[in-house]
Amino acid sequence: MDMALSGAYTLTELREEAYKLGIKGKTSGRKLSKSSLQNILTNIFYTGKFKFNGVIYQGIHEPIITEKEFERIQGILQYNG
């Protein structure tokens, strides 16, 4: 996540690093596609929340990143998009 937060890496570079860490596509076992990686980075679930029918709710699961970090990544993705 730190690499994504730095803004210094492209989705392709992040994809390569994810693969080195053992993060692979669930069905293929291959590298994540760039669209899969982007879906992960834009999913509010990792902040401890979830979206249902267009409404965001607080979940009971442990957040992996803060909301501030999530918003920062969204800005980086828009800028680099």
DRENFI-706490 format. One record per atom (N, C-alpha, C, CB): residue in three letters; y, z, x. Coordinates in steps of 0.05 Angstrom, whole numbers, plus 5000, padded with zeros to 4 digits. Glycine has a CB too. Layout:
<atoms>
<atom><code>ala</code><v>Y</v><w>Z</w><u>X</u></atom>
...
</atoms>
This chain:
<atoms>
<atom><code>met</code><v>4976</v><w>5000</w><u>5016</u></atom>
<atom><code>met</code><v>5000</v><w>5000</w><u>5000</u></atom>
<atom><code>met</code><v>5025</v><w>5000</w><u>5017</u></atom>
<atom><code>met</code><v>5000</v><w>5024</w><u>4981</u></atom>
<atom><code>asp</code><v>5023</v><w>5013</w><u>5040</u></atom>
<atom><code>asp</code><v>5046</v><w>5014</w><u>5058</u></atom>
<atom><code>asp</code><v>5055</v><w>4986</w><u>5067</u></atom>
<atom><code>asp</code><v>5040</v><w>5031</w><u>5083</u></atom>
<atom><code>met</code><v>5035</v><w>4969</w><u>5071</u></atom>
<atom><code>met</code><v>5042</v><w>4941</w><u>5079</u></atom>
<atom><code>met</code><v>5057</v><w>4927</w><u>5057</u></atom>
<atom><code>met</code><v>5016</v><w>4926</w><u>5087</u></atom>
<atom><code>ala</code><v>5048</v><w>4931</w><u>5032</u></atom>
<atom><code>ala</code><v>5062</v><w>4918</w><u>5010</u></atom>
<atom><code>ala</code><v>5090</v><w>4929</w><u>5007</u></atom>
<atom><code>ala</code><v>5046</v><w>4922</w><u>4984</u></atom>
<atom><code>leu</code><v>5093</v><w>4955</w><u>5011</u></atom>
<atom><code>leu</code><v>5119</v><w>4968</w><u>5008</u></atom>
<atom><code>leu</code><v>5138</v><w>4960</w><u>5030</u></atom>
<atom><code>leu</code><v>5116</v><w>4998</w><u>5009</u></atom>
<atom><code>ser</code><v>5128</v><w>4951</w><u>5053</u></atom>
<atom><code>ser</code><v>5146</v><w>4943</w><u>5075</u></atom>
<atom><code>ser</code><v>5161</v><w>4918</w><u>5069</u></atom>
<atom><code>ser</code><v>5130</v><w>4940</w><u>5101</u></atom>
<atom><code>gly</code><v>5149</v><w>4900</w><u>5052</u></atom>
<atom><code>gly</code><v>5162</v><w>4875</w><u>5046</u></atom>
<atom><code>gly</code><v>5160</v><w>4855</w><u>5069</u></atom>
<atom><code>gly</code><v>5191</v><w>4879</w><u>5040</u></atom>
<atom><code>ala</code><v>5145</v><w>4862</w><u>5090</u></atom>
<atom><code>ala</code><v>5143</v><w>4844</w><u>5113</u></atom>
<atom><code>ala</code><v>5119</v><w>4826</w><u>5112</u></atom>
<atom><code>ala</code><v>5142</v><w>4861</w><u>5138</u></atom>
<atom><code>tyr</code><v>5103</v><w>4828</w><u>5092</u></atom>
<atom><code>tyr</code><v>5078</v><w>4812</w><u>5090</u></atom>
<atom><code>tyr</code><v>5077</v><w>4795</w><u>5065</u></atom>
<atom><code>tyr</code><v>5054</v><w>4831</w><u>5091</u></atom>
<atom><code>thr</code><v>5066</v><w>4772</w><u>5068</u></atom>
<atom><code>thr</code><v>5062</v><w>4754</w><u>5045</u></atom>
<atom><code>thr</code><v>5036</v><w>4763</w><u>5030</u></atom>
<atom><code>thr</code><v>5059</v><w>4724</w><u>5055</u></atom>
<atom><code>leu</code><v>5033</v><w>4752</w><u>5006</u></atom>
<atom><code>leu</code><v>5008</v><w>4758</w><u>4992</u></atom>
<atom><code>leu</code><v>4984</v><w>4749</w><u>5007</u></atom>
<atom><code>leu</code><v>5009</v><w>4744</w><u>4964</u></atom>
<atom><code>thr</code><v>4986</v><w>4727</w><u>5021</u></atom>
<atom><code>thr</code><v>4964</v><w>4717</w><u>5037</u></atom>
<atom><code>thr</code><v>4956</v><w>4737</w><u>5059</u></atom>
<atom><code>thr</code><v>4970</v><w>4690</w><u>5049</u></atom>
<atom><code>glu</code><v>4976</v><w>4748</w><u>5072</u></atom>
<atom><code>glu</code><v>4971</v><w>4767</w><u>5094</u></atom>
<atom><code>glu</code><v>4960</v><w>4793</w><u>5082</u></atom>
<atom><code>glu</code><v>4997</v><w>4773</w><u>5109</u></atom>
<atom><code>leu</code><v>4971</v><w>4802</w><u>5059</u></atom>
<atom><code>leu</code><v>4960</v><w>4826</w><u>5047</u></atom>
<atom><code>leu</code><v>4931</v><w>4822</w><u>5038</u></atom>
<atom><code>leu</code><v>4978</v><w>4834</w><u>5022</u></atom>
<atom><code>arg</code><v>4925</v><w>4798</w><u>5029</u></atom>
<atom><code>arg</code><v>4898</v><w>4791</w><u>5020</u></atom>
<atom><code>arg</code><v>4879</v><w>4793</w><u>5044</u></atom>
<atom><code>arg</code><v>4897</v><w>4762</w><u>5008</u></atom>
<atom><code>glu</code><v>4887</v><w>4783</w><u>5067</u></atom>
<atom><code>glu</code><v>4870</v><w>4785</w><u>5091</u></atom>
<atom><code>glu</code><v>4865</v><w>4814</w><u>5099</u></atom>
<atom><code>glu</code><v>4884</v><w>4769</w><u>5114</u></atom>
<atom><code>glu</code><v>4886</v><w>4830</w><u>5098</u></atom>
<atom><code>glu</code><v>4883</v><w>4858</w><u>5106</u></atom>
<atom><code>glu</code><v>4865</v><w>4873</w><u>5086</u></atom>
<atom><code>glu</code><v>4911</v><w>4871</w><u>5107</u></atom>
<atom><code>ala</code><v>4868</v><w>4867</w><u>5060</u></atom>
<atom><code>ala</code><v>4851</v><w>4879</w><u>5040</u></atom>
<atom><code>ala</code><v>4822</v><w>4873</w><u>5045</u></atom>
<atom><code>ala</code><v>4859</v><w>4870</w><u>5011</u></atom>
<atom><code>tyr</code><v>4816</v><w>4848</w><u>5052</u></atom>
<atom><code>tyr</code><v>4789</v><w>4840</w><u>5058</u></atom>
<atom><code>tyr</code><v>4778</v><w>4855</w><u>5082</u></atom>
<atom><code>tyr</code><v>4788</v><w>4810</w><u>5063</u></atom>
<atom><code>lys</code><v>4795</v><w>4859</w><u>5103</u></atom>
<atom><code>lys</code><v>4786</v><w>4874</w><u>5127</u></atom>
<atom><code>lys</code><v>4779</v><w>4903</w><u>5120</u></atom>
<atom><code>lys</code><v>4808</v><w>4873</w><u>5148</u></atom>
<atom><code>leu</code><v>4793</v><w>4913</w><u>5099</u></atom>
<atom><code>leu</code><v>4788</v><w>4941</w><u>5090</u></atom>
<atom><code>leu</code><v>4764</v><w>4942</w><u>5071</u></atom>
<atom><code>leu</code><v>4813</v><w>4952</w><u>5076</u></atom>
<atom><code>gly</code><v>4752</v><w>4919</w><u>5065</u></atom>
<atom><code>gly</code><v>4729</v><w>4919</w><u>5047</u></atom>
<atom><code>gly</code><v>4736</v><w>4915</w><u>5018</u></atom>
<atom><code>gly</code><v>4714</v><w>4944</w><u>5050</u></atom>
<atom><code>ile</code><v>4761</v><w>4908</w><u>5012</u></atom>
<atom><code>ile</code><v>4769</v><w>4903</w><u>4984</u></atom>
<atom><code>ile</code><v>4763</v><w>4873</w><u>4978</u></atom>
<atom><code>ile</code><v>4799</v><w>4910</w><u>4979</u></atom>
<atom><code>lys</code><v>4744</v><w>4869</w><u>4960</u></atom>
<atom><code>lys</code><v>4734</v><w>4842</w><u>4955</u></atom>
<atom><code>lys</code><v>4734</v><w>4836</w><u>4925</u></atom>
<atom><code>lys</code><v>4706</v><w>4838</w><u>4966</u></atom>
<atom><code>gly</code><v>4732</v><w>4811</w><u>4918</u></atom>
<atom><code>gly</code><v>4729</v><w>4804</w><u>4890</u></atom>
<atom><code>gly</code><v>4704</v><w>4816</w><u>4878</u></atom>
<atom><code>gly</code><v>4729</v><w>4773</w><u>4886</u></atom>
<atom><code>lys</code><v>4706</v><w>4826</w><u>4854</u></atom>
<atom><code>lys</code><v>4683</v><w>4841</w><u>4843</u></atom>
<atom><code>lys</code><v>4659</v><w>4823</w><u>4836</u></atom>
<atom><code>lys</code><v>4691</v><w>4856</w><u>4818</u></atom>
<atom><code>thr</code><v>4663</v><w>4798</w><u>4830</u></atom>
<atom><code>thr</code><v>4640</v><w>4781</w><u>4823</u></atom>
<atom><code>thr</code><v>4632</v><w>4764</w><u>4847</u></atom>
<atom><code>thr</code><v>4647</v><w>4764</w><u>4800</u></atom>
<atom><code>ser</code><v>4651</v><w>4755</w><u>4863</u></atom>
<atom><code>ser</code><v>4644</v><w>4737</w><u>4885</u></atom>
<atom><code>ser</code><v>4638</v><w>4751</w><u>4911</u></atom>
<atom><code>ser</code><v>4667</v><w>4718</w><u>4889</u></atom>
<atom><code>gly</code><v>4648</v><w>4775</w><u>4915</u></atom>
<atom><code>gly</code><v>4645</v><w>4788</w><u>4941</u></atom>
<atom><code>gly</code><v>4662</v><w>4775</w><u>4963</u></atom>
<atom><code>gly</code><v>4616</v><w>4787</w><u>4949</u></atom>
<atom><code>arg</code><v>4678</v><w>4756</w><u>4955</u></atom>
<atom><code>arg</code><v>4696</v><w>4742</w><u>4974</u></atom>
<atom><code>arg</code><v>4724</v><w>4756</w><u>4974</u></atom>
<atom><code>arg</code><v>4699</v><w>4712</w><u>4967</u></atom>
<atom><code>lys</code><v>4742</v><w>4744</w><u>4989</u></atom>
<atom><code>lys</code><v>4769</v><w>4754</w><u>4989</u></atom>
<atom><code>lys</code><v>4781</v><w>4753</w><u>4961</u></atom>
<atom><code>lys</code><v>4787</v><w>4738</w><u>5009</u></atom>
<atom><code>leu</code><v>4798</v><w>4772</w><u>4955</u></atom>
<atom><code>leu</code><v>4812</v><w>4771</w><u>4930</u></atom>
<atom><code>leu</code><v>4829</v><w>4746</w><u>4929</u></atom>
<atom><code>leu</code><v>4830</v><w>4796</w><u>4926</u></atom>
<atom><code>ser</code><v>4832</v><w>4734</w><u>4906</u></atom>
<atom><code>ser</code><v>4851</v><w>4712</w><u>4903</u></atom>
<atom><code>ser</code><v>4879</v><w>4724</w><u>4904</u></atom>
<atom><code>ser</code><v>4846</v><w>4696</w><u>4876</u></atom>
<atom><code>lys</code><v>4898</v><w>4707</w><u>4910</u></atom>
<atom><code>lys</code><v>4926</v><w>4716</w><u>4911</u></atom>
<atom><code>lys</code><v>4935</v><w>4726</w><u>4883</u></atom>
<atom><code>lys</code><v>4945</v><w>4694</w><u>4920</u></atom>
<atom><code>ser</code><v>4925</v><w>4713</w><u>4862</u></atom>
<atom><code>ser</code><v>4932</v><w>4721</w><u>4835</u></atom>
<atom><code>ser</code><v>4920</v><w>4748</w><u>4828</u></atom>
<atom><code>ser</code><v>4924</v><w>4700</w><u>4814</u></atom>
<atom><code>ser</code><v>4895</v><w>4753</w><u>4837</u></atom>
<atom><code>ser</code><v>4883</v><w>4779</w><u>4833</u></atom>
<atom><code>ser</code><v>4898</v><w>4801</w><u>4847</u></atom>
<atom><code>ser</code><v>4853</v><w>4779</w><u>4843</u></atom>
<atom><code>leu</code><v>4906</v><w>4796</w><u>4872</u></atom>
<atom><code>leu</code><v>4922</v><w>4815</w><u>4887</u></atom>
<atom><code>leu</code><v>4949</v><w>4820</w><u>4874</u></atom>
<atom><code>leu</code><v>4926</v><w>4805</w><u>4916</u></atom>
<atom><code>gln</code><v>4961</v><w>4799</w><u>4864</u></atom>
<atom><code>gln</code><v>4987</v><w>4803</w><u>4850</u></atom>
<atom><code>gln</code><v>4983</v><w>4819</w><u>4825</u></atom>
<atom><code>gln</code><v>5000</v><w>4776</w><u>4843</u></atom>
<atom><code>asn</code><v>4961</v><w>4815</w><u>4810</u></atom>
<atom><code>asn</code><v>4955</v><w>4830</w><u>4786</u></atom>
<atom><code>asn</code><v>4952</v><w>4860</w><u>4793</u></atom>
<atom><code>asn</code><v>4930</v><w>4820</w><u>4773</u></atom>
<atom><code>ile</code><v>4939</v><w>4866</w><u>4815</u></atom>
<atom><code>ile</code><v>4936</v><w>4894</w><u>4824</u></atom>
<atom><code>ile</code><v>4963</v><w>4906</w><u>4830</u></atom>
<atom><code>ile</code><v>4918</v><w>4895</w><u>4849</u></atom>
<atom><code>leu</code><v>4980</v><w>4891</w><u>4845</u></atom>
<atom><code>leu</code><v>5006</v><w>4902</w><u>4853</u></atom>
<atom><code>leu</code><v>5025</v><w>4904</w><u>4830</u></atom>
<atom><code>leu</code><v>5018</v><w>4884</w><u>4874</u></atom>
<atom><code>thr</code><v>5021</v><w>4891</w><u>4808</u></atom>
<atom><code>thr</code><v>5039</v><w>4893</w><u>4785</u></atom>
<atom><code>thr</code><v>5027</v><w>4909</w><u>4762</u></atom>
<atom><code>thr</code><v>5046</v><w>4865</w><u>4775</u></atom>
<atom><code>asn</code><v>5005</v><w>4922</w><u>4766</u></atom>
<atom><code>asn</code><v>4992</v><w>4938</w><u>4745</u></atom>
<atom><code>asn</code><v>5002</v><w>4966</w><u>4746</u></atom>
<atom><code>asn</code><v>4961</v><w>4937</w><u>4749</u></atom>
<atom><code>ile</code><v>5015</v><w>4974</w><u>4724</u></atom>
<atom><code>ile</code><v>5027</v><w>5001</w><u>4722</u></atom>
<atom><code>ile</code><v>5006</v><w>5023</w><u>4722</u></atom>
<atom><code>ile</code><v>5044</v><w>5003</w><u>4697</u></atom>
<atom><code>phe</code><v>4981</v><w>5016</w><u>4718</u></atom>
<atom><code>phe</code><v>4959</v><w>5035</w><u>4717</u></atom>
<atom><code>phe</code><v>4959</v><w>5053</w><u>4742</u></atom>
<atom><code>phe</code><v>4932</v><w>5021</w><u>4714</u></atom>
<atom><code>tyr</code><v>4966</v><w>5042</w><u>4765</u></atom>
<atom><code>tyr</code><v>4964</v><w>5057</w><u>4790</u></atom>
<atom><code>tyr</code><v>4986</v><w>5078</w><u>4793</u></atom>
<atom><code>tyr</code><v>4966</v><w>5038</w><u>4813</u></atom>
<atom><code>thr</code><v>5005</v><w>5079</w><u>4774</u></atom>
<atom><code>thr</code><v>5025</v><w>5100</w><u>4774</u></atom>
<atom><code>thr</code><v>5017</v><w>5123</w><u>4756</u></atom>
<atom><code>thr</code><v>5052</v><w>5088</w><u>4764</u></atom>
<atom><code>gly</code><v>4993</v><w>5122</w><u>4744</u></atom>
<atom><code>gly</code><v>4984</v><w>5143</w><u>4726</u></atom>
<atom><code>gly</code><v>4990</v><w>5137</w><u>4697</u></atom>
<atom><code>gly</code><v>4996</v><w>5169</w><u>4734</u></atom>
<atom><code>lys</code><v>4999</v><w>5113</w><u>4692</u></atom>
<atom><code>lys</code><v>5006</v><w>5105</w><u>4665</u></atom>
<atom><code>lys</code><v>4989</v><w>5081</w><u>4657</u></atom>
<atom><code>lys</code><v>5036</v><w>5098</w><u>4662</u></atom>
<atom><code>phe</code><v>4989</v><w>5074</w><u>4632</u></atom>
<atom><code>phe</code><v>4976</v><w>5050</w><u>4623</u></atom>
<atom><code>phe</code><v>4991</v><w>5037</w><u>4600</u></atom>
<atom><code>phe</code><v>4946</v><w>5056</w><u>4614</u></atom>
<atom><code>lys</code><v>4987</v><w>5012</w><u>4596</u></atom>
<atom><code>lys</code><v>5000</v><w>4996</w><u>4576</u></atom>
<atom><code>lys</code><v>4980</v><w>4988</w><u>4554</u></atom>
<atom><code>lys</code><v>5015</v><w>4971</w><u>4588</u></atom>
<atom><code>phe</code><v>4987</v><w>4994</w><u>4529</u></atom>
<atom><code>phe</code><v>4970</v><w>4986</w><u>4507</u></atom>
<atom><code>phe</code><v>4988</v><w>4976</w><u>4484</u></atom>
<atom><code>phe</code><v>4953</v><w>5011</w><u>4497</u></atom>
<atom><code>asn</code><v>4982</v><w>4951</w><u>4476</u></atom>
<atom><code>asn</code><v>4998</v><w>4938</w><u>4454</u></atom>
<atom><code>asn</code><v>5028</v><w>4938</w><u>4461</u></atom>
<atom><code>asn</code><v>4993</v><w>4952</w><u>4427</u></atom>
<atom><code>gly</code><v>5034</v><w>4933</w><u>4487</u></atom>
<atom><code>gly</code><v>5062</v><w>4931</w><u>4495</u></atom>
<atom><code>gly</code><v>5076</v><w>4958</w><u>4499</u></atom>
<atom><code>gly</code><v>5076</v><w>4915</w><u>4476</u></atom>
<atom><code>val</code><v>5062</v><w>4980</w><u>4495</u></atom>
<atom><code>val</code><v>5074</v><w>5006</w><u>4497</u></atom>
<atom><code>val</code><v>5062</v><w>5020</w><u>4522</u></atom>
<atom><code>val</code><v>5070</v><w>5024</w><u>4472</u></atom>
<atom><code>ile</code><v>5079</v><w>5033</w><u>4538</u></atom>
<atom><code>ile</code><v>5070</v><w>5047</w><u>4562</u></atom>
<atom><code>ile</code><v>5065</v><w>5076</w><u>4555</u></atom>
<atom><code>ile</code><v>5090</v><w>5044</w><u>4586</u></atom>
<atom><code>tyr</code><v>5041</v><w>5086</w><u>4563</u></atom>
<atom><code>tyr</code><v>5033</v><w>5114</w><u>4557</u></atom>
<atom><code>tyr</code><v>5027</v><w>5128</w><u>4584</u></atom>
<atom><code>tyr</code><v>5009</v><w>5115</w><u>4538</u></atom>
<atom><code>gln</code><v>5031</v><w>5154</w><u>4584</u></atom>
<atom><code>gln</code><v>5023</v><w>5170</w><u>4607</u></atom>
<atom><code>gln</code><v>4992</v><w>5174</w><u>4605</u></atom>
<atom><code>gln</code><v>5037</v><w>5198</w><u>4607</u></atom>
<atom><code>gly</code><v>4979</v><w>5168</w><u>4626</u></atom>
<atom><code>gly</code><v>4950</v><w>5171</w><u>4627</u></atom>
<atom><code>gly</code><v>4942</v><w>5199</w><u>4637</u></atom>
<atom><code>gly</code><v>4937</v><w>5150</w><u>4645</u></atom>
<atom><code>ile</code><v>4917</v><w>5205</w><u>4638</u></atom>
<atom><code>ile</code><v>4908</v><w>5230</w><u>4649</u></atom>
<atom><code>ile</code><v>4896</v><w>5226</w><u>4677</u></atom>
<atom><code>ile</code><v>4887</v><w>5243</w><u>4630</u></atom>
<atom><code>his</code><v>4895</v><w>5201</w><u>4686</u></atom>
<atom><code>his</code><v>4885</v><w>5195</w><u>4712</u></atom>
<atom><code>his</code><v>4905</v><w>5201</w><u>4734</u></atom>
<atom><code>his</code><v>4875</v><w>5166</w><u>4714</u></atom>
<atom><code>glu</code><v>4895</v><w>5206</w><u>4758</u></atom>
<atom><code>glu</code><v>4912</v><w>5212</w><u>4781</u></atom>
<atom><code>glu</code><v>4927</v><w>5186</w><u>4791</u></atom>
<atom><code>glu</code><v>4895</v><w>5224</w><u>4804</u></atom>
<atom><code>pro</code><v>4953</v><w>5188</w><u>4793</u></atom>
<atom><code>pro</code><v>4968</v><w>5164</w><u>4804</u></atom>
<atom><code>pro</code><v>4961</v><w>5159</w><u>4833</u></atom>
<atom><code>pro</code><v>4998</v><w>5168</w><u>4800</u></atom>
<atom><code>ile</code><v>4961</v><w>5134</w><u>4841</u></atom>
<atom><code>ile</code><v>4957</v><w>5127</w><u>4869</u></atom>
<atom><code>ile</code><v>4983</v><w>5123</w><u>4883</u></atom>
<atom><code>ile</code><v>4939</v><w>5101</w><u>4871</u></atom>
<atom><code>ile</code><v>5003</v><w>5113</w><u>4868</u></atom>
<atom><code>ile</code><v>5030</v><w>5109</w><u>4879</u></atom>
<atom><code>ile</code><v>5050</v><w>5121</w><u>4860</u></atom>
<atom><code>ile</code><v>5036</v><w>5078</w><u>4884</u></atom>
<atom><code>thr</code><v>5074</v><w>5126</w><u>4870</u></atom>
<atom><code>thr</code><v>5096</v><w>5136</w><u>4853</u></atom>
<atom><code>thr</code><v>5109</v><w>5114</w><u>4838</u></atom>
<atom><code>thr</code><v>5117</v><w>5151</w><u>4871</u></atom>
<atom><code>glu</code><v>5123</v><w>5121</w><u>4817</u></atom>
<atom><code>glu</code><v>5137</v><w>5100</w><u>4802</u></atom>
<atom><code>glu</code><v>5158</v><w>5087</w><u>4819</u></atom>
<atom><code>glu</code><v>5151</v><w>5113</w><u>4777</u></atom>
<atom><code>lys</code><v>5171</v><w>5102</w><u>4837</u></atom>
<atom><code>lys</code><v>5191</v><w>5091</w><u>4855</u></atom>
<atom><code>lys</code><v>5178</v><w>5069</w><u>4873</u></atom>
<atom><code>lys</code><v>5204</v><w>5113</w><u>4872</u></atom>
<atom><code>glu</code><v>5155</v><w>5075</w><u>4884</u></atom>
<atom><code>glu</code><v>5140</v><w>5056</w><u>4901</u></atom>
<atom><code>glu</code><v>5133</v><w>5031</w><u>4884</u></atom>
<atom><code>glu</code><v>5115</v><w>5069</w><u>4913</u></atom>
<atom><code>phe</code><v>5123</v><w>5036</w><u>4860</u></atom>
<atom><code>phe</code><v>5116</v><w>5014</w><u>4843</u></atom>
<atom><code>phe</code><v>5140</v><w>4995</w><u>4838</u></atom>
<atom><code>phe</code><v>5105</v><w>5024</w><u>4816</u></atom>
<atom><code>glu</code><v>5163</v><w>5007</w><u>4831</u></atom>
<atom><code>glu</code><v>5187</v><w>4991</w><u>4826</u></atom>
<atom><code>glu</code><v>5195</v><w>4976</w><u>4851</u></atom>
<atom><code>glu</code><v>5210</v><w>5009</w><u>4816</u></atom>
<atom><code>arg</code><v>5193</v><w>4989</w><u>4874</u></atom>
<atom><code>arg</code><v>5200</v><w>4975</w><u>4899</u></atom>
<atom><code>arg</code><v>5182</v><w>4951</w><u>4903</u></atom>
<atom><code>arg</code><v>5197</v><w>4995</w><u>4923</u></atom>
<atom><code>ile</code><v>5156</v><w>4954</w><u>4899</u></atom>
<atom><code>ile</code><v>5138</v><w>4931</w><u>4902</u></atom>
<atom><code>ile</code><v>5145</v><w>4909</w><u>4883</u></atom>
<atom><code>ile</code><v>5109</v><w>4940</w><u>4899</u></atom>
<atom><code>gln</code><v>5153</v><w>4916</w><u>4858</u></atom>
<atom><code>gln</code><v>5160</v><w>4895</w><u>4839</u></atom>
<atom><code>gln</code><v>5184</v><w>4879</w><u>4848</u></atom>
<atom><code>gln</code><v>5166</v><w>4908</w><u>4811</u></atom>
<atom><code>gly</code><v>5204</v><w>4893</w><u>4860</u></atom>
<atom><code>gly</code><v>5227</v><w>4880</w><u>4871</u></atom>
<atom><code>gly</code><v>5220</v><w>4862</w><u>4894</u></atom>
<atom><code>gly</code><v>5248</v><w>4900</w><u>4880</u></atom>
<atom><code>ile</code><v>5203</v><w>4871</w><u>4912</u></atom>
<atom><code>ile</code><v>5194</v><w>4855</w><u>4935</u></atom>
<atom><code>ile</code><v>5180</v><w>4830</w><u>4925</u></atom>
<atom><code>ile</code><v>5175</v><w>4871</w><u>4954</u></atom>
<atom><code>leu</code><v>5162</v><w>4833</w><u>4905</u></atom>
<atom><code>leu</code><v>5147</v><w>4810</w><u>4895</u></atom>
<atom><code>leu</code><v>5166</v><w>4790</w><u>4882</u></atom>
<atom><code>leu</code><v>5126</v><w>4819</w><u>4874</u></atom>
<atom><code>gln</code><v>5186</v><w>4799</w><u>4868</u></atom>
<atom><code>gln</code><v>5205</v><w>4781</w><u>4855</u></atom>
<atom><code>gln</code><v>5221</v><w>4766</w><u>4876</u></atom>
<atom><code>gln</code><v>5224</v><w>4796</w><u>4836</u></atom>
<atom><code>tyr</code><v>5230</v><w>4781</w><u>4897</u></atom>
<atom><code>tyr</code><v>5246</v><w>4769</w><u>4918</u></atom>
<atom><code>tyr</code><v>5230</v><w>4748</w><u>4934</u></atom>
<atom><code>tyr</code><v>5256</v><w>4790</w><u>4937</u></atom>
<atom><code>asn</code><v>5205</v><w>4755</w><u>4940</u></atom>
<atom><code>asn</code><v>5187</v><w>4737</w><u>4955</u></atom>
<atom><code>asn</code><v>5174</v><w>4716</w><u>4938</u></atom>
<atom><code>asn</code><v>5167</v><w>4753</w><u>4970</u></atom>
<atom><code>gly</code><v>5175</v><w>4720</w><u>4911</u></atom>
<atom><code>gly</code><v>5160</v><w>4703</w><u>4893</u></atom>
<atom><code>gly</code><v>5165</v><w>4674</w><u>4895</u></atom>
<atom><code>gly</code><v>5166</v><w>4710</w><u>4866</u></atom>
</atoms>
